[in-house]
Every structure is written in structure tokens, then in C-alpha cells.
């Protein structure tokens, strides 16, 4: 298996995660184990990006 390294911006990671979500829901795509690992890593990166983008320590008091 040939390995490649790719550098992605946060915007590109967000886009890829959206594309994966759409393709899995619309076309019933079933990834193999290596693809699942890639999706998991991209999802983790996207979560980090969203935490930075929207604030990771936002707390809401629903009692007020």
C-alpha cells in the first residue's frame, strides 16, 4: 500500500466531513476499516476546529 501525506486547512477538513456525511446518508456508502479510521480522524479534527471556532468552554445556565 502506498501512503500519501496531505496538508488540509480547517475549511477543507470541514468540507470533507460534510461530503462524507452526505455521501454516507444519500448513497449508503459502507467504508472499509481503513476508511473508517480516516473518517474518525477527520471527524476528530473537525470537532477540534468547531471547538476553536465556536468556543470550547461555552456554558449555558438554563435556569435563568
C-alpha atoms as a printed R data frame, in Angstrom:
   type eleno elety resid chain resno       x      y      z
1  ATOM     1    CA   UNK     A     1   0.000  0.000  0.000
2  ATOM     2    CA   UNK     A     2   1.342  3.411 -0.976
3  ATOM     3    CA   UNK     A     3   0.945  6.159  1.644
4  ATOM     4    CA   UNK     A     4   0.442  9.847  0.938
5  ATOM     5    CA   UNK     A     5   0.649 12.891  3.166
6  ATOM     6    CA   UNK     A     6  -1.828 15.689  2.700
7  ATOM     7    CA   UNK     A     7  -1.999 19.106  4.327
8  ATOM     8    CA   UNK     A     8  -5.500 20.464  4.799
9  ATOM     9    CA   UNK     A     9  -6.800 23.773  6.043
10 ATOM    10    CA   UNK     A    10  -9.539 23.817  8.662
11 ATOM    11    CA   UNK     A    11 -12.024 24.848  5.965
12 ATOM    12    CA   UNK     A    12 -11.020 21.865  3.834
13 ATOM    13    CA   UNK     A    13 -11.456 19.468  6.780
14 ATOM    14    CA   UNK     A    14 -14.937 20.873  7.443
15 ATOM    15    CA   UNK     A    15 -15.808 20.445  3.764
16 ATOM    16    CA   UNK     A    16 -14.573 16.850  3.644
17 ATOM    17    CA   UNK     A    17 -16.543 15.910  6.751
18 ATOM    18    CA   UNK     A    18 -19.696 17.404  5.212
19 ATOM    19    CA   UNK     A    19 -19.074 15.498  1.965
20 ATOM    20    CA   UNK     A    20 -18.570 12.233  3.852
21 ATOM    21    CA   UNK     A    21 -21.757 12.768  5.856
22 ATOM    22    CA   UNK     A    22 -23.754 13.492  2.707
23 ATOM    23    CA   UNK     A    23 -22.361 10.538  0.777
24 ATOM    24    CA   UNK     A    24 -22.984  8.114  3.628
25 ATOM    25    CA   UNK     A    25 -26.571  9.260  4.098
26 ATOM    26    CA   UNK     A    26 -27.540  9.621  0.421
27 ATOM    27    CA   UNK     A    27 -25.759  6.705 -1.176
28 ATOM    28    CA   UNK     A    28 -25.490  4.168  1.635
29 ATOM    29    CA   UNK     A    29 -21.702  4.133  1.369
30 ATOM    30    CA   UNK     A    30 -20.162  1.491  3.621
31 ATOM    31    CA   UNK     A    31 -16.489  2.291  4.297
32 ATOM    32    CA   UNK     A    32 -13.893 -0.400  4.970
33 ATOM    33    CA   UNK     A    33 -11.744 -0.405  8.114
34 ATOM    34    CA   UNK     A    34  -9.016  1.902  6.762
35 ATOM    35    CA   UNK     A    35 -11.637  4.343  5.512
36 ATOM    36    CA   UNK     A    36 -13.401  4.266  8.875
37 ATOM    37    CA   UNK     A    37 -10.127  5.227 10.559
38 ATOM    38    CA   UNK     A    38  -9.687  8.147  8.156
39 ATOM    39    CA   UNK     A    39 -13.260  9.297  8.757
40 ATOM    40    CA   UNK     A    40 -12.710  9.069 12.523
41 ATOM    41    CA   UNK     A    41  -9.535 11.170 12.318
42 ATOM    42    CA   UNK     A    42 -11.207 13.777 10.119
43 ATOM    43    CA   UNK     A    43 -14.180 13.901 12.490
44 ATOM    44    CA   UNK     A    44 -11.881 14.431 15.476
45 ATOM    45    CA   UNK     A    45 -10.084 17.229 13.629
46 ATOM    46    CA   UNK     A    46 -13.419 18.786 12.733
47 ATOM    47    CA   UNK     A    47 -14.524 18.666 16.379
48 ATOM    48    CA   UNK     A    48 -11.331 20.486 17.387
49 ATOM    49    CA   UNK     A    49 -11.927 23.073 14.662
50 ATOM    50    CA   UNK     A    50 -15.505 23.626 15.823
51 ATOM    51    CA   UNK     A    51 -14.362 23.960 19.441
52 ATOM    52    CA   UNK     A    52 -11.907 26.683 18.453
53 ATOM    53    CA   UNK     A    53 -14.351 28.315 16.062
54 ATOM    54    CA   UNK     A    54 -17.291 28.465 18.466
55 ATOM    55    CA   UNK     A    55 -15.546 28.361 21.831
56 ATOM    56    CA   UNK     A    56 -14.756 25.159 23.644
57 ATOM    57    CA   UNK     A    57 -15.834 26.253 27.102
58 ATOM    58    CA   UNK     A    58 -19.235 27.733 26.394
59 ATOM    59    CA   UNK     A    59 -21.546 27.106 29.309
60 ATOM    60    CA   UNK     A    60 -25.211 27.921 29.375
61 ATOM    61    CA   UNK     A    61 -27.315 28.278 32.506
62 ATOM    62    CA   UNK     A    62 -30.757 27.049 31.541
63 ATOM    63    CA   UNK     A    63 -32.167 28.059 34.941
64 ATOM    64    CA   UNK     A    64 -32.015 31.805 34.237
